[in-house]
Amino acid sequence: MDLTDKNAVAPETTPSAILDGSRFIRACLRQPVDRTPVWFLRQAGRYMQEYREIRKHHTLVEICKQPELAAEVTITAAEKLGVDAAIIFADLLLPLEPMGLDFEFQAGEGPVVHHPVRTAEDVSALRTDRTGDLAYVAQSIEKVAAHFRDCLGVIGFCGAPYTLASYMIEGGGSRNYIHTKHMMYSDPSSWRLLLDKIVAVLEEYCRLQVTAGADVIQIFDSWVGSLGLADYRQYAFEASQRLVCSVQQMGVPVIYFGVETAGLLTQMAATGADVIGLDWRQPLDVGWRAVGAGHAVQGNLDPSPSSRRWRFWSSASRRFCAPRTAAPATSSTSATASSPPRRLRTSRPWCAWSRSFRLEAGNG
């Protein structure tokens, strides 16, 4: 059955059928669930004492490259928070290294690419034949998948082509993406070649993750909100659509998430991704109407209440789980460094309210 076909006959909705398989994966595929599944975008982070202890001895990239450590922080976070999915501990920029770009995380500066891609020659020099160097991420996923078996969904991820291209060109964070847009507008041939190379690497990177046991792949388009709709259509959409379709052909659902994307949601949904991520700046029901009933949505709790008093966090969780639309959702937010784990755990009871709504939604 085509799970993206809203006219297809819904599966059996007995309690045993609903609980058969991961709640998170079922929601991604728009199947009935007993409650809204919950997970956090930065599930393992500095809000956890266990993670801070590991960071005393290892950099972020060192943790990513040691499967035992990466699996440990992934598993610890998921179990500590009692969430419905475990997102592998990795970083968006890891594919840059096998492409020939060194980067590091500098205190107070974030990621820094030492030799940004600015010319046609720079683009031509990028390699696409060393994706196997990222096998350490697959090994981490194997360990996490073996630990949780079918109890939790395991999320692999990568950056979207536009976002990774922007990091490569800007050399790090940016306010205006001047260098990125300069290449887009003034050298479209190099821009297209750059995206083609990124997609080629990401396809193989995602294949490594899926083969290792990732149940879902999330594509992070963290910087796509820097584009207007016309530029997104002309310069970013096709590459993202190609990546989404390629990953789906591997047999797993795809989540496509961006930040500040209210004006892009309908076009993002046109990539065919199974789930569209919404950020906290737009009401859930408004975003869902833009995405359309053929997709599940993910989001959209504001990360800041997680570090405030309990009543703010519980109120935000209630608003998300209130039944206001007609398809499954997954609930996610970013855990900030000051987020107490006990407060993050309170999102689960509120989302349990939505059981009857989710069962009815599965038949629509």
C-alpha positions as CSV (number, residue, x, y, z in Angstrom):
1,M,0.0,0.0,0.0
2,D,1.3,3.5,-0.8
3,L,1.4,5.2,2.5
4,T,1.5,8.6,0.9
5,D,-1.8,8.1,-0.7
6,K,-4.5,9.7,1.5
7,N,-7.2,7.8,-0.4
8,A,-5.7,4.4,0.4
9,V,-7.5,2.0,2.8
10,A,-6.3,2.6,6.3
11,P,-4.8,-0.4,8.2
12,E,-6.5,-2.1,11.0
13,T,-6.8,0.2,14.1
14,T,-7.1,-2.3,16.9
15,P,-4.8,-1.6,19.9
16,S,-2.5,-4.5,18.9
17,A,-2.1,-3.2,15.3
18,I,-1.5,0.3,16.5
19,L,1.3,-0.7,18.8
20,D,2.9,-3.1,16.3
21,G,6.2,-1.5,15.4
22,S,7.8,1.8,16.4
23,R,5.3,4.5,17.3
24,F,7.7,7.1,15.7
25,I,8.1,5.2,12.4
26,R,4.3,4.7,12.2
27,A,3.7,8.4,12.6
28,C,6.3,9.2,9.9
29,L,4.3,6.9,7.5
30,R,1.0,8.4,8.5
31,Q,-0.2,5.3,10.2
32,P,-2.3,5.3,13.4
33,V,-0.5,5.7,16.7
34,D,-1.6,5.5,20.3
35,R,-0.1,9.0,21.0
36,T,2.1,11.6,19.5
37,P,5.7,10.3,19.5
38,V,8.3,12.7,21.0
39,W,12.0,13.2,20.5
40,F,14.5,16.1,20.6
41,L,16.7,17.5,17.8
42,R,19.7,18.0,20.1
43,Q,18.9,14.9,22.2
44,A,22.4,14.4,23.5
45,G,24.0,17.6,24.7
46,R,25.4,19.8,27.4
47,Y,22.2,19.7,29.5
48,M,23.2,16.1,30.4
49,Q,25.8,15.5,33.1
50,E,26.9,12.3,31.4
51,Y,27.6,14.2,28.1
52,R,29.5,16.9,29.9
53,E,31.8,14.3,31.5
54,I,32.6,12.8,28.1
55,R,33.3,16.3,26.6
56,K,35.9,16.9,29.3
57,H,38.1,14.4,27.5
58,H,36.9,14.5,23.8
59,T,36.0,17.1,21.2
60,L,32.6,16.8,19.5
61,V,34.2,15.4,16.3
62,E,36.2,12.9,18.3
63,I,33.0,11.6,19.8
64,C,31.4,11.3,16.4
65,K,34.4,9.4,15.1
66,Q,34.5,6.8,17.9
67,P,31.4,4.6,17.5
68,E,31.5,3.4,21.1
69,L,31.3,6.9,22.4
70,A,28.8,8.1,19.8
71,A,26.5,5.2,20.5
72,E,26.9,5.7,24.3
73,V,25.7,9.3,24.2
74,T,22.9,8.5,21.8
75,I,21.6,5.7,23.9
76,T,22.0,7.5,27.2
77,A,20.1,10.5,26.0
78,A,17.2,8.5,24.6
79,E,16.8,6.3,27.7
80,K,17.2,9.2,30.1
81,L,14.5,11.2,28.4
82,G,12.2,8.3,27.7
83,V,11.6,9.5,24.1
84,D,10.3,7.5,21.1
85,A,13.3,7.8,18.8
86,A,17.0,8.0,19.1
87,I,18.9,10.4,16.7
88,I,22.4,9.3,16.1
89,F,25.1,11.5,17.6
90,A,26.9,13.0,14.6
91,D,27.4,16.4,12.9
92,L,26.1,17.9,9.6
93,L,29.6,18.8,8.4
94,L,31.1,15.3,8.6
95,P,30.8,14.7,4.8
96,L,33.0,17.7,4.2
97,E,36.2,15.9,5.2
98,P,36.0,13.1,2.6
99,M,35.2,15.8,0.0
100,G,38.5,17.4,0.8
101,L,37.5,20.2,3.2
102,D,38.9,20.4,6.7
103,F,36.9,22.0,9.4
104,E,37.0,22.5,13.2
105,F,34.8,23.8,15.9
106,Q,36.3,26.9,17.5
107,A,35.1,28.1,20.9
108,G,32.6,30.9,20.5
109,E,32.7,30.7,16.7
110,G,31.1,27.4,15.8
111,P,32.3,25.4,12.8
112,V,35.0,26.9,10.7
113,V,35.9,25.6,7.2
114,H,39.6,26.5,6.7
115,H,39.5,26.7,2.9
116,P,36.1,27.8,1.7
117,V,34.8,26.9,-1.8
118,R,34.7,30.2,-3.7
119,T,35.8,29.4,-7.3
120,A,35.0,27.0,-10.1
121,E,38.4,25.4,-9.5
122,D,37.5,24.9,-5.8
123,V,34.3,23.1,-6.9
124,S,36.1,20.9,-9.4
125,A,38.6,19.8,-6.8
126,L,36.0,18.4,-4.4
127,R,36.0,14.6,-4.3
128,T,33.0,12.3,-4.3
129,D,34.8,8.9,-4.1
130,R,35.6,8.8,-0.3
131,T,32.2,8.5,1.3
132,G,33.3,5.2,2.8
133,D,35.5,7.3,5.2
134,L,32.2,8.0,7.0
135,A,31.8,4.4,8.0
136,Y,32.2,5.3,11.7
137,V,28.8,6.9,11.6
138,A,27.3,3.6,10.3
139,Q,29.1,1.7,13.0
140,S,27.5,4.0,15.6
141,I,24.1,3.4,14.2
142,E,24.7,-0.4,14.2
143,K,25.4,-0.3,17.9
144,V,22.3,1.9,18.7
145,A,20.0,-0.2,16.5
146,A,21.2,-3.4,18.1
147,H,20.6,-1.9,21.6
148,F,17.1,-0.7,21.0
149,R,16.0,-3.4,18.5
150,D,12.4,-2.5,17.6
151,C,11.7,-0.6,20.8
152,L,12.6,2.9,19.4
153,G,13.0,4.4,16.0
154,V,16.6,5.1,15.1
155,I,17.1,8.4,13.2
156,G,20.1,8.9,10.8
157,F,20.6,12.3,9.3
158,C,22.5,14.6,6.9
159,G,22.6,18.2,5.9
160,A,20.6,19.3,2.9
161,P,22.5,20.2,-0.3
162,Y,21.8,24.0,0.0
163,T,22.8,24.1,3.7
164,L,26.1,22.1,3.1
165,A,26.9,24.2,0.1
166,S,26.5,27.3,2.2
167,Y,28.8,26.0,4.9
168,M,31.4,25.2,2.3
169,I,31.2,28.6,0.6
170,E,30.8,30.8,3.6
171,G,33.4,29.0,5.6
172,G,31.2,28.9,8.7
173,G,28.2,30.7,10.0
174,S,26.8,33.7,8.2
175,R,24.2,36.4,8.5
176,N,23.6,37.3,4.9
177,Y,25.1,34.4,2.9
178,I,26.8,36.9,0.5
179,H,29.4,34.5,-0.9
180,T,26.8,31.7,-1.4
181,K,24.4,33.9,-3.3
182,H,27.3,35.4,-5.3
183,M,28.1,31.9,-6.7
184,M,24.4,31.1,-7.2
185,Y,23.8,34.2,-9.2
186,S,27.1,34.8,-11.0
187,D,28.3,31.3,-11.6
188,P,25.3,28.9,-11.9
189,S,27.3,26.2,-13.6
190,S,29.7,25.9,-10.6
191,W,26.7,26.1,-8.3
192,R,25.0,23.2,-10.1
193,L,28.2,21.2,-10.1
194,L,28.7,21.8,-6.4
195,L,25.1,20.6,-5.6
196,D,25.6,17.6,-7.8
197,K,28.7,16.6,-5.9
198,I,27.1,17.1,-2.6
199,V,24.1,15.0,-3.5
200,A,26.3,12.2,-4.8
201,V,28.1,12.1,-1.5
202,L,25.0,12.4,0.6
203,E,23.2,9.6,-1.2
204,E,26.0,7.2,-0.4
205,Y,26.3,8.6,3.2
206,C,22.6,7.9,3.7
207,R,22.9,4.5,2.2
208,L,25.6,3.7,4.8
209,Q,23.2,4.8,7.6
210,V,20.2,2.9,6.3
211,T,22.2,-0.3,5.7
212,A,23.5,0.0,9.3
213,G,20.0,0.2,10.7
214,A,18.6,3.7,10.5
215,D,14.8,3.6,10.3
216,V,14.4,7.2,9.2
217,I,16.6,9.8,7.6
218,Q,16.2,13.4,8.5
219,I,17.5,16.0,6.1
220,F,18.4,19.2,7.9
221,D,18.1,22.4,5.7
222,S,19.1,24.6,8.5
223,W,19.9,27.7,6.4
224,V,17.3,27.4,3.7
225,G,15.3,30.1,5.3
226,S,17.9,32.6,3.9
227,L,16.2,32.0,0.5
228,G,13.0,33.5,-0.9
229,L,10.6,31.3,-2.6
230,A,11.7,32.1,-6.1
231,D,15.4,31.4,-5.3
232,Y,14.5,28.2,-3.4
233,R,12.7,26.9,-6.5
234,Q,15.5,27.9,-8.9
235,Y,18.6,27.1,-6.8
236,A,17.8,24.6,-4.1
237,F,14.6,22.6,-4.6
238,E,15.8,20.2,-7.3
239,A,18.8,19.0,-5.4
240,S,16.8,18.4,-2.2
241,Q,14.0,16.6,-4.2
242,R,16.6,14.4,-5.8
243,L,18.1,13.5,-2.4
244,V,14.7,12.8,-0.8
245,C,13.7,10.5,-3.7
246,S,17.0,8.7,-3.5
247,V,16.7,8.0,0.2
248,Q,13.1,6.9,-0.1
249,Q,14.2,4.3,-2.7
250,M,16.4,2.8,0.1
251,G,13.1,1.9,1.9
252,V,12.9,4.4,4.7
253,P,10.8,7.5,5.3
254,V,12.4,10.9,5.0
255,I,12.0,14.0,7.3
256,Y,12.8,17.3,5.6
257,F,13.4,20.1,8.2
258,G,14.3,23.7,7.8
259,V,14.4,26.8,9.9
260,E,12.4,30.0,9.2
261,T,10.7,28.3,6.3
262,A,7.1,29.5,6.7
263,G,7.1,30.9,3.1
264,L,8.7,27.7,1.7
265,L,6.6,24.9,3.2
266,T,4.4,24.1,0.3
267,Q,7.4,23.9,-2.1
268,M,9.4,21.9,0.5
269,A,6.5,19.4,0.6
270,A,6.7,19.1,-3.1
271,T,10.1,17.3,-2.6
272,G,7.9,14.3,-1.7
273,A,9.4,14.0,1.8
274,D,7.2,11.9,4.1
275,V,7.4,14.3,7.0
276,I,7.9,18.1,6.9
277,G,9.5,19.7,9.9
278,L,8.0,22.9,11.2
279,D,9.9,25.3,13.5
280,W,8.3,27.1,16.4
281,R,7.7,30.4,14.7
282,Q,4.5,29.2,13.0
283,P,1.3,27.7,14.5
284,L,1.1,24.0,13.8
285,D,-2.3,24.0,12.1
286,V,-1.2,26.9,9.8
287,G,2.0,25.1,8.8
288,W,0.1,21.8,8.3
289,R,-2.3,23.5,5.9
290,A,0.6,24.8,3.9
291,V,2.2,21.3,3.8
292,G,-1.0,19.4,2.9
293,A,-2.7,16.3,4.1
294,G,-0.3,14.0,2.1
295,H,2.5,14.5,4.6
296,A,3.0,14.1,8.3
297,V,4.5,17.1,10.1
298,Q,7.1,17.3,12.8
299,G,7.5,20.1,15.4
300,N,7.1,22.6,16.6
301,L,7.8,23.3,20.2
302,D,9.7,26.4,21.0
303,P,13.1,25.3,22.6
304,S,13.2,28.2,25.0
305,P,10.3,27.0,27.3
306,S,12.4,23.9,28.1
307,S,14.7,26.0,30.2
308,R,12.0,28.0,31.8
309,R,9.7,27.1,34.7
310,W,7.7,23.9,34.5
311,R,4.3,25.6,33.8
312,F,5.7,27.2,30.6
313,W,7.0,23.9,29.3
314,S,3.8,22.0,30.1
315,S,1.7,24.7,28.4
316,A,3.8,24.5,25.2
317,S,3.4,20.7,25.2
318,R,-0.3,20.9,25.7
319,R,-0.6,23.3,22.7
320,F,1.3,21.0,20.4
321,C,-0.7,17.9,21.3
322,A,-4.2,19.6,21.1
323,P,-6.1,17.9,18.2
324,R,-6.4,20.5,15.5
325,T,-5.6,18.7,12.3
326,A,-6.1,15.4,10.6
327,A,-2.9,13.4,10.2
328,P,-0.2,12.0,12.4
329,A,2.6,14.2,13.8
330,T,5.8,13.8,15.6
331,S,6.8,16.2,18.3
332,S,10.3,17.6,18.5
333,T,12.2,20.6,19.7
334,S,15.8,21.4,20.4
335,A,17.1,20.7,23.9
336,T,19.1,23.7,25.0
337,A,22.2,23.6,27.3
338,S,20.1,24.8,30.2
339,S,17.2,22.3,29.7
340,P,16.8,20.1,32.8
341,P,16.1,16.5,31.6
342,R,13.2,16.1,34.1
343,R,11.5,19.0,32.3
344,L,12.0,17.6,28.9
345,R,10.5,14.3,30.0
346,T,7.2,16.1,30.9
347,S,6.3,16.4,27.2
348,R,5.3,12.7,27.0
349,P,2.3,12.8,29.3
350,W,0.8,15.8,27.5
351,C,1.2,14.1,24.1
352,A,-0.6,11.0,25.4
353,W,-3.8,13.0,25.4
354,S,-4.0,12.8,21.6
355,R,-4.6,9.1,21.4
356,S,-8.3,9.2,20.3
357,F,-7.6,11.9,17.8
358,R,-4.7,10.0,16.2
359,L,-6.8,6.9,15.8
360,E,-9.5,8.8,14.1
361,A,-7.0,10.6,11.9
362,G,-5.6,7.3,10.7
363,N,-8.9,6.6,8.9
364,G,-9.0,9.9,7.0
